[in-house]
Amino acid sequence: MERTWKPTTAGILSIIAGALSLTGAGGIGVILMGYEAISMWPETWRLGPFEVALGAAIGAPLIILGIIPIIGGIFSLKRRLWGLALAGAICALYPLTFIFGILTIIFLVMGKNEFD
C-alpha cells in the first residue's frame, strides 16, 4: 500500500488543533480567565462556590474537545483506526481551530484507503 502525505498532514493538523483548543481560548484558558475575572468582581456580585463550578463546567468539556483531536491525530499518523482519527478531526471543528478541522477531515477522507 502506498503511503501518501494526506494522513500525515491530517494528523499534524489535528494535533495542532487539539493543542490550540486546550490553551488560549480553549479549556485551560477559560478556566484560568474565569478565575481571574471572578477575582476582579466586586464582593456583592460574587456567587460563592458557584463561580468555581461554573468555570470548571465550561472548561472541562473544552479540555476534552482538545484531547480528542490530539489522540485522533496520533492515530492518523500511525494510520490506524480511521474512525477515531475522524472523530478527532470532527472535534477539531472548535471555532478557534475551524479551518484546521475542515482540512483534517478533507485529508482523512482522501487518505481513508491507507488505514488498517
N, C-alpha and C positions, 0 to 999 in steps of 0.2 A: 504494500500500500504506500502510495506516495505521500510524503509529509509536506504540507504547504505552510505558508505563513499565516493563514486565516485563524486556526485555533490558537496559535501562539499570540497573535495580535489581540484576539478576543480575550485571552487570559490576562494579558498585561493590562488592557483597558479595564477589565473587570476588577483587578486588584487595585488599580489607581482609583477607580470609582468607589470601591469599598473603603479605602483609606481616607478619601475626601469626605465620605459620608460619616466616618467616625469622628473626624476632627472638625474644627471650624464651626460651621453652621449645622453640623451633624449632632449625633447623640451626646458626645462628651462636651462639645461646645454649648449645647443647650443646657445641660446640667450646670456647667460652670457659670454661664451667663445668668442663669436663673438664680443661683446663689448670690451672685454679685448684685443683681438688680434688687433682690429681696433685702439685702443688707442696706441698700440706699433708701428704701421706703421709710416714710415716717412711721413711728411706732403705732399710730392709730390705724394705719392701713394694713398692718400685718395680720395674717390669718393664722398664725401659730404653726403647728406641725403640718398643717395642710400645704403650706408653701413647699416644704421639702418633698412631700409626697407628690405634689404636682410636678415639680422638676424631674423627679425620678420617673414618674408615669409618662412624661413626654419624652424624656431622654432614652429610656430603656428600649422602646421599640426602634428608635433611630439607631441605637447601637447594634441591635440585631440586624437591621437593614444594612448596616455597614459590614458586619461579619460575613453574612451570606455571600455577597459578591466576592469577597476575598477567598472563601472556600471554593466557590464556583470557578474562580479564576485559576486556582491551583489545579483543579480537576481538568480544566480546559488545557492548561499547559501540559498535563500528563496524558491528555486525550482519553480520558476515562469518564464514565457516567455523564453522557451528554445531557440528560435531563437535569442533573444537579448543576452543571455548568450553565444551562439555560435558565434555571431558577435564579442563579446568581446574577445573570445578566438582567433578568426582569427586576430583581431587587435593586439593581444599579440605576433604575429609572427614577431615583430620588431627584427632586427638582434641581439640586445643585450639580448633579452629575448626569443630567438627562442625555446629553449628547454622547457621553461615554456608553450609557446603557443602550442607546439606539445602535451605535456602531458595533457594540459587543454582540447584540442579537443578530445583526446582519452577518457578521463574520462567522458566528457559530452556526447559523443556518447554512451558510455557504460551505462550511467545512464539516458538516454533520457526518459524511461518509468516512471521515478519518478516525472517528471514535469507535472504541470497542463495544 
